[in-house]
Amino acid sequence: MTTTRGTAARRRGCAEAGVVRVRSGGPETLTASLFRVGRAHTAMSNGWFAGLDPDDDAAAVERIAAGRADTPEDWPQQAVEAGFADDEADYYDRLHEVTMAATSAAVAEREGADDQQLVHAVRAMADCERTANELAERVAEWGGSRHGDSGSGVEYARSLTDRDDEDEGDQALRSLAEQTAELAEEADSLRASIERTAPAVAPNLSMLAGPVLAARLISLAGGLEALAKKPSGTVQVLGAEDALFAHLKGNAPSPKHGVIFTHEYVRGTRREDRGSAARALAGKLSIAARIDHYSGDRRPELQTELDERIERIRARAEEGDE
C-alpha cells in the first residue's frame, strides 16, 4: 500500500489529534470511547495490532474498540516490528481504515438501540399526523368546492372515501381522501406501537409521563442517555426552543413549559400555578430518566411523590377561593 508523504502526514496528524485523546484514565482511542460501556478493556503494552493478521480487519476493529493505552508509545514502529504494517505510512493507512470501520460499527450499534428505535417511531408518528392533517385541509377545500358540504379534518376525508365517483375529479378527490385516511391510520398504528414499547425502554418515564410523551421527550433530547444527563430546567422547556430563543433575545417572556404541557398535571392546572406544576413534573421526569438509563428499576414511589406534589400545588387555588 502506497501513499504520498503529505497524505501520510495529514492522516498522522488526524490520528494523533482525533484517534487518541487523554482522559482521567489515560489516553484512549476515540472509537474505543464509543465502546466503553459493557466492554473489558485490554491494556496495550506491545502495540495496538501486535500478533494480528494484517488482513484480519475484524480482529483489528475489535482491538481498537476494546483496547486502551495508559501512556503514549511509538505505535507505528511497534506495528512495523510486529509485521502488521510495512512502514509508518502503511500503518496510518491501516489505522485510518480500522478506526473508520470501528466507528461505523459503533454508530450502527447505537442506532439499533431500543431508545433510538423509539425515537424513529415517534418522529414517524408525528410526520404522519402532520401530513395527514395538512392533506385533510386540502381535501376539505377541494370537497367543499365540488360538493358544497362543509367538513374538516381526517374524519371528513374518511367520509369522502365512501362516495360514488361522478367524474374524474371525484375520482381524484376520493383517491386523495383515501391516502389521507391511510396516513392517519398509520399514525394511529405507530402510536399503539409506541404505547407498547416505551414502557420497556423507559419504565419510570413512561409511568409518569405516559408512553407517548415519554417517547417525545426522548426524541427531543436525542436519546434516553442524553435526556438522563439534562437538568430538570432543560427538560421543562424541551419542545419550546423557539420561545426560549425569543426570550433570550428579549422579545418574549421566559417559557414555563415545552411539550410537557400536554401532560394533564400541567394542562389541567390553573394558569397561575402551571409554572410550579411544570417544574414539579420536570423534576420527577428527570429523576425517572436517570433511573431508567442507569439502572432500569421501576420506582412506583415516584408517581406517589408527584401526585402529592401536584395536589399541594392545586390546593393553592382552593385556598385562594376561600
Number of C-alpha atoms within 10 A of each C-alpha: 10 10 12 9 10 9 13 18 15 13 18 21 13 14 18 12 11 13 20 20 14 14 8 5 9 13 16 23 21 20 25 25 19 17 22 13 8 7 11 12 16 14 15 17 12 15 20 23 26 20 12 16 13 16 10 9 16 12 15 23 23 16 21 28 28 21 23 23 20 13 12 11 13 9 18 23 16 19 25 18 15 19 16 22 22 16 16 18 21 19 23 25 18 19 23 17 14 22 22 14 19 25 20 13 17 18 12 11 12 16 15 11 12 16 24 19 19 24 24 14 20 25 17 16 22 16 14 21 20 15 15 25 20 14 21 26 18 19 24 22 15 15 22 14 11 12 9 10 9 11 17 16 18 25 14 18 29 19 14 21 19 11 11 10 14 8 8 9 12 18 15 12 20 23 15 19 28 19 17 29 25 16 22 23 16 17 23 15 13 19 19 13 17 22 18 13 20 26 18 15 23 26 24 30 31 23 19 21 24 16 25 21 22 29 31 23 26 27 22 18 20 14 23 27 16 15 23 22 15 14 13 21 15 17 27 26 22 21 19 17 12 10 19 21 14 14 14 12 10 10 11 12 12 15 17 19 25 19 16 26 20 13 15 10 21 22 14 13 19 15 11 10 15 20 17 18 28 26 19 21 25 23 18 20 29 22 17 26 27 22 19 23 20 11 9 16 13 15 15 12 10 18 18 11 13 19 16 11 16 19 14 12 18 18 11 14 14 9 8 7 6 6
